[in-house]
Amino acid sequence: MKDCWKFATPQYLKSGAGISLTVFEYIKELGVEKVYVVIDPNLAKTNNLAKQILAGFQKTDATIFSDFGTNPTTIQVNNSAEIFKEYKADAIIAIGGGSAIDLAKATILTALNGGIIEDYLSGKKGSRPFIPFIAIPTTCGTGSEASPYAVIADPKQKKKRGIEDYNFLPKLVLLDSKLVESLDKTILAGTAIDALAHVCESFVSKKASDITKSSAKGILVGLTDNIEKATFEKDSEHLFAMLNAAFSSRLLYPRTGLTIAHALSHPLGAYTNIHHGCAVTFFLPESFKANYIYNNSAFDEAFKLLGFDKPDDFYNWFAVFTNKSGISRYIQTHLADKEIPVEKIAHDAMESSNIPSNPKPVAENDLIEVINKSISYWNLK
Ligand SMILES: [Fe+2]
């Protein structure tokens, strides 16, 4: 059906400190016997609640998969799908950030429908109904638990590509501040800026409507305060505020699309393996500045809702926050000795579904300018 919105959300959502332990009750309720668990490889090393959850799965019939990194790859997905098929699970649980959740989505799609993940990245569609999928996010940015998309890196083509499938929306999402509090401060900050980017980009998008804008307004108010307190104090109230912001902002952008900040972030991630939230942070200021005159009223309104009277006040806050949280250092350390293939990133970004929704109509040269300005912004060569 053309020219209409598709509404889709996870079926159930529960939130609370320690709520993730209720996953076992839910599995019992579903009558599930064999569970496939995709869990962030570092989580159980640093988080006591995650250790408890893993110990719980050891008492059940479960297969645990943790062999993936910051940007899940086609190879890792195909490996996971093979293990999944052999094991014949009747439910899948993802515990982690966007990488764990996206890998779980891609695993089910490939394992249930056959072939390899590259087929689906090239447009093949799955037809078999999903088994119950439970997502337990442990970062507060990507919002993958609320989205019909999975993004997978293809190392052969050096590209990150997305798949849309409305079966990707989980049956149950559990938002648990206890799983986020052990997250490294810099990564937490990067994921929080990703959530801020989702809501701001959705708000200024060419495809934004009165309905998406009114939802975005509610997320923007108080967001920078929540980002700071969640990052530096890691208290339950503000971690929940960020978990909620990440979830809610991700519901918006299948309706609005995003901007060049996101279009550019994926190829940068594919070429340098930089964390997604930090890749978005890398492009955010110069992308906003390039777009400002094309929709200045929406940008001004978004900045005001965030608590800034002028655009420069927002950029000053952004510079202080990215320094204090360690994102600047992460970007400089991670990218200092890497070649940033400017033309290739611009070329790949033009294929992004976020280009048509960008306020400014852009060509490759415009993107090259934004990439070069971003390189200067972060004092890289
Ligand atoms: Fe993002």
Residues whose N, C-alpha, C, O or C-beta is under 5 A from the ligand:
A	BS01	LIG	D194
